[in-house]
Amino acid sequence: MTGPDLAGQHVTVAGLGVSGVPAARALAGLGAVVTVVNGSDGERERAQAAPLRELGITVRLGDGDTLPAGTDLVVTTPGWKPTSPLFEAAEAAGVPVWGDVELAWRMRGPDSPPWLAVTGTNGKTTTVRMLAAILEAEGLRTAAVGNIGVPLVDVVLEPGGTYDVLAVELSSYQLHWAPSVRAHSAVVLNLAPDHLDWHGSMEAYAADKGRIYEGNTVACVYNAADPATEDLVREADVEEGCRAIGFTLGTPGPSQLGVVEGILVDRAFVENRQQHAQELAEISDVTPAAPHNIANALAAAALARAFGVRPQSVRDGLRAFHPDAHRIEHVADVAGVAYVDDSKATNTHATEASLAAYEHIVWIAGGLAKGATFDELVRKSADRLRGAVLIGADRALIREALARHAPDVPVVDLDRTDTGAMSEAVREAARLARPGDTVLLAPACASMDMYLNYNKRGEAFADAVRTLADREQ
């Protein structure tokens, strides 16, 4: 095994879960003396702790605040805030803190594959999966890894030569604790206020996103419609010769990818880009062909082209790609009305993009607002709304924004959080909808007030739609 010399070092891992458990195992494999600390002490945590203890790893449940005596290094999982008492204690003791991504980067071997990295407020997972599909169409050995649910620590332990290149999703949490990561090429898809309770400010959030560009060797890809992403490119310290590459839903300029008469084209990775463009794919090759998903496809294509992928592989990869569930997923048509599940739209930025994809909408929204405000979202989308059905703890915030900016839109306010709430929401939406409309679940809020996660919320919506369809037959 390659990696940093941690043999005999006392390493504290902050948190169990998807990334903490493999990090603890990997550290033990490097010969470190590992202690895992975790604030929760439930049945799930005990089940995760048992196999670690069999490896000789100390697991301390119910206390995530105290730094174990003698700690030489802290490795943290993404969810822990920088202001956590554990990290304050580490700073006071002069103990460095690495994220699990930082650990993975330092554990890479000499023949480790390059990283094509993706971050942004919205669209990360879709873009990374599109990118992986394009790379596979080129015949490259690859995997979609990172914040997508496949721990990078596990991937870098694969034998040398397993992969040619990795498609890596990185969250702002992960980037905060990963100062050494240097991608081949990277993209920040977009920037909108999110996770500000964790980062402390929009400026700090953007700065952590911008870390993805540091040390890029070939391309820093930015969103031409979001100037803040280009600003991050300008501020980045990159390798000599690394290029700034934009993507746009309009006609691309030189060193950009864009759209011309329904065709995705490349004016960045071609000869004589001042005058020529390379056709990559048609809009119809992208599923679904909503504007924000076309933007995701262009970003994925830019990273793939930066890695030398041929144009036909971009087309073939996009044709082969199908998005994960609950991302502008068409559930059914009932009585001439389309029902679409975008439960993953958990913030206003994602919901704005979702609403922009349809002409006439009955909107199902609400949940936990996480400090968000909805005036701008409603103002921009008001002319598309046939009606709104509001659910969840913070639905009043959306209702008030609708009253201010869309007073003529009929609103149904459902004051219930039981398991039947979504069924009633779908029935009320069906009552408001006309043939040709779209009933869109795009909550603009987190789900945890009513559901375990956005997946469960989306499943409840789909079940309710199918029940409605059965009744119409």
Salt bridges, closest charged atoms under 4 A:
ASP41 OD1 - ARG46 NE 3.12
ASP63 OD2 - ARG60 NH2 3.88
GLU102 OE2 - ARG106 NE 2.76
GLU138 OE1 - ARG310 NE 3.13
ASP154 OD1 - ARG25 NH2 3.64
ASP164 OD1 - ARG141 NH2 2.71
ASP194 OD2 - HIS195 NE2 3.36
ASP194 OD1 - LYS370 NZ 3.65
ASP208 OD2 - HIS176 ND1 2.87
ASP208 OD2 - HIS199 ND1 2.92
ASP208 OD1 - ARG211 NE 3.32
GLU230 OE2 - ARG234 NH2 3.32
ASP231 OD1 - ARG234 NH1 2.92
ASP266 OD2 - ARG305 NE 2.76
ASP285 OD1 - ARG319 NE 2.79
ASP316 OD1 - ARG315 NH2 2.96
ASP324 OD2 - ARG129 NE 2.82
ASP324 OD2 - ARG327 NH1 3.94
ASP333 OD1 - HIS330 NE2 2.89
ASP341 OD2 - HIS326 ND1 2.51
GLU352 OE2 - LYS380 NZ 3.33
GLU359 OE2 - HIS360 NE2 3.66
ASP375 OD2 - ARG404 NE 2.73
ASP375 OD2 - HIS405 NE2 2.72
GLU376 OE2 - LYS380 NZ 3.02
ASP413 OD1 - ARG395 NE 2.36
ASP413 OD2 - ARG399 NH1 2.21
ASP415 OD1 - ARG395 NH2 2.87
ASP418 OD2 - ARG416 NH2 2.53
GLU424 OE1 - ARG416 NH1 2.41
GLU428 OE1 - ARG431 NH2 2.69
ASP437 OD1 - ARG386 NE 3.02
GLU459 OE1 - LYS456 NZ 3.78
ASP463 OD1 - ARG466 NH2 2.93
